[in-house]
Amino acid sequence: MVPYASDPRWKVVLLRKSSHQFVSATAGMMFARLQRSLASDPSPENLQTCIAQAHAFFTKYEVVMKDELVRLFG
């Protein structure tokens, strides 16, 4: 259910090109932290690092973040 890290939808969410509103405070805080990191360092390397962190988070907590994943990625 968690998209591969290579899925372009991760980039859309992390670069704030999506209007998604997080239901989970935990996921929202994690994405806000990653977005701040990208604001200070927009390099492709940092983007890949942030995508990997978001992917790892949702992979680890897939069961409890199931509804958020559905809302985020369909």
Residue pairs with C-beta under 8 A, 6 or more apart in sequence:
1 62
1 66
1 69
2 55
2 58
2 59
2 62
2 69
3 9
3 10
3 55
3 73
4 55
5 51
5 52
5 55
7 73
9 72
9 73
10 51
10 54
10 55
11 17
11 47
11 51
12 18
13 20
13 31
13 54
13 72
14 31
14 34
14 35
14 38
14 47
14 50
14 51
14 54
15 38
15 47
16 35
20 71
20 72
22 28
22 31
22 68
23 67
23 68
23 71
24 65
24 68
26 61
27 57
27 58
27 65
27 68
30 53
30 54
30 57
31 54
34 50
34 53
34 54
37 46
37 50
38 46
38 47
38 50
58 65
58 69
62 69
